[in-house]
Amino acid sequence: MKAMIIDRFGGPEVFEARDLPEPEPGPGRVLVRVAATSVNPIDAKIRSRGMGLCPPFPAILHGDLSGIVVAIGEGIEGLSPGDAVFGCVGGAGAEQGSLARLVSVDPRLLAKKPKSLSYAEAAALPIVGLTALRALRDRAALREGESLLVLGAAGGVGHIALQLGKALGASLAGTASAGNLGHIRELGARAFDYRQSDHEAALLEASGGKGYDLVFDTVGGSSLDLALRLAKSGGRVAAIAARSTHDLSPLHGKGLSLHVIFSLLPILTGLGRGEAGRLTGDLAELADRGKLRPRLDARRFSLDEAGAAHELWESGEAKGKIVIAVDPALAETV
């Protein structure tokens, strides 16, 4: 089968097309024909420097996929050949990823594809959706009537977080660059340009001077410091980019709780895979209820163009999630 692999770390040029033996499902595994995958920041980080997360060389990257089950191994219940599925399944640790025609998958990481989304849309949802769902609903317990501020609200995780926040009944605010403020407003949030020098004061003023019940930081670095300052006394902060050093005085002084989300843990450790599959099913249900829909960049890339897809992500010019159509004819169908 055809796959895009890397056998060294570096820029997008390290991707190489290679013909590999077709994987077998094996006991407790399913074989999935990949329709599409999407580019996430962690994919580019693993490609460029490994981060101790890369599968063995030749490595097949990318965790997100949508596709069709074509074979099942011994002991599999709940899935059959022909089922349309999606999930975050690999591209890290011991699990090879989805930049390939076929992939052997732990079925605990999968759920049935949302009926209302195309395969391309479904492939854009798993990592960002799992991250936002864990952060807002399961860890920080956002409740109806509370206030949610999303820092980096136009990004992959951020725009899904706004939709989840709305579904949970929160009042919404978000930060983004000037060109993305309209998209944030369309999602029902007050929008603030993070490049404006007075944006912190404007955000605080918009909260009535008290801060926000939950601040979800999707950016990291100084943005996490800002999140600690803008959370209200007794509030919560959720973060997805916390590999950095911070002064925790605001956390202590306001009695905040901090929730760090790392959605690759079930893949890396093997723990919580069943929960990951159940949460993926929750994402499908929310999508089919009209509560979630990922924003996709209009450009599509073929499997051979994985490097070009990563170049677009690194340019910062994408308008939504970047999708790689591994099976172009299937990817655009519902």
N, C-alpha and C positions, 0 to 999 in steps of 0.2 A: 504494500500500500504506500501511497505518497504521504510524506510528512515534512514539515518544516522543522529542522532541528538546529540546535547550537552545540558546538563542541569547544567553545571558548567564550569568554565574556567580552563585551565591547558594545559598539554602536549597533544600529539596526542592520548594518551590513553583515553581521555575524550569522544571520539566518541563512540556512542552506537547505535546498530541496534534496530529499533523500528517499530512496525506495526501501522500505523496511518490511520485514515479515509481518503478515497480518496477526494481530494479537488474538489470543484465545480468551474466552470469558473465564474459564476455570471455575472451580467450586466457589460459590458465594459471590460471583461476579457476573456482570452483564456486558455484552458487546454492543456499543452504540455507534451507529453511522452518524457522523457529525454533520449537521446542517450549517451551523454558524458558531462563532466564538466572538468575544469582544475584547478590546484592549483595556486593561486596568493599570493604574500606576504601579502596582506591585509587579506586574508582568515586565514592565520596562526596567524596574530596579533589579529584578532577578537576572534579566538578560544582560544588563550592563555590568553588574558586579557580584552577582550570586547571592550575597547577603547570608550565606550559610543555608539558603532555602532551596537551591537549585536541585532538580532531579539529577540522577547520574547521567553523564555524557554517554552517547549523544542524547541531549535533553530535548524533550518536547514540552514547550511552555504553554501557558494560558490555562486558567482554571475554569472560566465560564464556558458552558456549551449548551446548545439545544440540538436535538437530533431524534433518531428513531432507534429503538431497541431492535437488533437484528438476531441476537442469540442470547441465551441465558445458560448459566452454569448450574451445577447441582445445588439444591437447597434454596433456590430463589422462589419467593412467593410475592405476589402483588404486582409483578411485572411480567409481560409477555412480549414475544416478538411482534413488532408492529406498533407498540406503544410510543407515543410522542412524549419526550421527556426533556427536562432541563435541570441544571444545577451547577454548582461550583465543585469540580470533581478532582482537580489535580494541578499539574504544573508546578508542584512544590514537593519537597521531601522525597519520599519514595514513589510518589504517584506521578507518572507521566501525564502530560496535559492534552489539550484538545486541538492543537495545530496539526491535525492529522485526519485522514479520511475515516479511520476507525479508532476507537479507544475502548479499552477494558476498564470498567468503572465499578466501584463499590456502590451497589444500589441504594445503600442507606443515605447516600449523598444526593439522590435524585428525587424528583417529584414529577407528576404528570404536567406537561406543558399547559400553560393557560390557553384555553380555547379561544380567547379574544385577541391574543397576540400572535403576530407572525413569528416564525422561527428566529428571524433576525432580532426582533424585539425581545423575545424570550431569552436569547443569548446575551443580551445586554443587561439583564436584570439580576442574576444570582449574587455576585459578590457585593455589589452596591446595595441591593435589597436586603441581603442577610445582615450586612453591617448596620444599616439604618434601623432595621427591625430589632436587632439585638440591643442597639443603643437606646432607642426611644421607648420601646414597649417593654422589653424584657429586663433590661438592666436599670435604666433610669426611671422607668414607670411613669411616663408622661400621662397626665390625666386631663379629662375634659375640663375646659375653662382655664387651663394653665397657659403660660406664655412660653414660646419656644423661639430661640434665636439660633439660626444656623449660619456659621461662619464658613464661607466658601459654598454658598447655596446654589450656585449654578453648575457645580461640578457633578460628577457621576453620583457620588453618595449624597451630596447636598440636595440635588433636585428631587431625589427619591425621599429624602428625609422630610422635605416640605410637604410632599403628598401624604406621607404617613402621619405627619403632625396634624394635617387637616383632617384626615380620617379619624384621628383620635380626639378631635374636638378642641385642639389648641389654637390660640391666636399666634400668628406667624410673623417673624421678621427674618431677613437674611441679608448677607453681604455678598457683593460680587463686583466685577469691573463694570464700567458704565455701559458697555455694549450688551451686557447680560441682565441689566436691571428690569427690562421689559418682560423677560421670561419669568423672573422671580415674581413680578406683579401678577402675571397670568396664573401663577400657581396659588395666588391668594395671600401673598406675603407683602408686608412693607419692605421696601428695597432700599439699600444703602450702599453707596459707592465706597469700597474700602480704600480707595486711593485718595479720597478726600481727607485732608489733614484733620478735619473736625469730626470724622465719622464716629469716633468713640463717644464724644459728647452728644452727638445726634442720636446714637443708639440708646444711651442712658436716658436722654430726655424722652425718647419715644416710649420707654418703659415706665414713665411717670417718676423717674429718678430712683426707683427701687431696684432696678435690675430685673433679670428674667428668671423664671422658675427653672428652666433648663437651657443651657447653652451647649450646643453641639458643635465642636470644632473639628472640621475636616481638613485643616491646613497644616497645623503643627507650628513649632517654633514660637515666634512672638505672638502668633494668633492664639495659642493656648494660654499664654499670659493674659491676653485680652479677655479670653473666655472666663478666666478666674476673676477678673475685675468686674465683668458685666453680669455675673450670676448674682442673684439676690441673696440676702442673708438666709441661710438654711436651704439654699437651692442646690442644684446639681449641675455638674459639668460632665459631658461625655466627649471622648477624644479618640481619634483613630490614627494619629501620628504623634506618638509620645516618646520617641527615641531621642530624648533631649533632656537637658538639665534646666530646672525651673525653681524659682523662689515660691515655696508653698505657703508663705505667710497669708495671702488672701484666703487660701483654702482653710487654714486654721482660724483666722480672724472672723470669718463669716460662717464657720461650721458647715462648709460645703462637703458634698460627696463627689468623688471623681471616679468615673467609669471608663476604663480603657478597653476598646474593642479591637480584636484581631481575628478576623473571620477565617483565616487559614489554619487556625489551631486544630480543628477536627481532622484536616488533611495531614498535618504535620505529626500529630500525636496519636491519631486513631481514636481519641476520646471524643464523645459527643457527636458521632457521625449520624446516629439516628435522630438526634435533635436537629441537626443541620437539615436533614431531609424533611422533617416535619415543618421547620420554619420555611423551607423552600415551597412546601405545599401551601403554607399561609400566604406567601407572596402570590402564588397562582390564584388563590381565592380572592385576594384583594384586587388583583388585576381584572379578574372576571366580574367583579362587582363594580368596575369602573373607577376604583380608587387609586390605581397605580398604572402608569404608562411611562416607560423610559423614553427620554428624548434621544433620537439618533442623529448623528451627523449624516448629511445627505449622501456623502461619498461612500461607496462600497469597495472593498478590496477582496481579491481572490486569495486563495491559500498561498500562491506564489508571491503575492504582494505583502506578505506579513511585515517585511522590513519597511515598506512604504507606509503601512498603517502605523507602525511605531514612530516613523519620522513625523507623520502628521500629529500624533499625540505629543511628541516632544516640541513641536513648533508652537503649541498653545493655541492654534487656530481652529481646532475642531469645535463645532457647534453641536455638542451632544456626544453620546457614546459612539466610539468607532467600532464598526462591525466588520469582521472578516467572514465572507460567505464561502465556507469550505465546500458546500454544495450549492452553487448559486441558484439553481432552479428551485430547490427546496426551501432555501433561506427566506424567500419573499412570500411564501405561502403561509396561510393561517392554519 
